[in-house]
């Protein structure tokens, strides 16, 4: 894989999640950010590591990160982070 991008919707999701963490536990929020960044780096090297969510949308996959799911699509040589949702929603 060559690269990954984060959609505007996923960016808004992340901002909300980080805001929620900042109200509860700043250290946990910092851990979430580090884990999210690491998972995104891993996806570039191993794009098929996630679980399929094709029943939700074509080409959609997801991987867990601290109670949330990073939903992404792999098209050609690019990974697009589509959404970051609570694991309770999926």
ChimeraX attribute file (.defattr): number of C-alpha atoms within 10 A of each C-alpha:
attribute: neighborCount
match mode: 1-to-1
recipient: residues
	/A:1	13
	/A:2	9
	/A:3	13
	/A:4	19
	/A:5	13
	/A:6	17
	/A:7	14
	/A:8	12
	/A:9	13
	/A:10	20
	/A:11	15
	/A:12	14
	/A:13	17
	/A:14	20
	/A:15	12
	/A:16	13
	/A:17	18
	/A:18	19
	/A:19	13
	/A:20	13
	/A:21	16
	/A:22	14
	/A:23	9
	/A:24	11
	/A:25	11
	/A:26	14
	/A:27	11
	/A:28	14
	/A:29	19
	/A:30	14
	/A:31	12
	/A:32	20
	/A:33	17
	/A:34	12
	/A:35	14
	/A:36	21
	/A:37	12
	/A:38	12
	/A:39	16
	/A:40	23
	/A:41	14
	/A:42	12
	/A:43	21
	/A:44	17
	/A:45	12
	/A:46	12
	/A:47	19
	/A:48	13
	/A:49	12
	/A:50	17
	/A:51	12
	/A:52	18
	/A:53	16
	/A:54	11
	/A:55	8
	/A:56	10
	/A:57	10
	/A:58	10
	/A:59	13
	/A:60	20
	/A:61	23
	/A:62	24
	/A:63	20
	/A:64	17
	/A:65	18
	/A:66	14
	/A:67	10
	/A:68	19
	/A:69	21
	/A:70	22
	/A:71	21
	/A:72	28
	/A:73	21
	/A:74	18
	/A:75	10
	/A:76	8
	/A:77	11
	/A:78	15
	/A:79	20
	/A:80	18
	/A:81	24
	/A:82	21
	/A:83	21
	/A:84	25
	/A:85	20
	/A:86	16
	/A:87	14
	/A:88	8
	/A:89	7
	/A:90	10
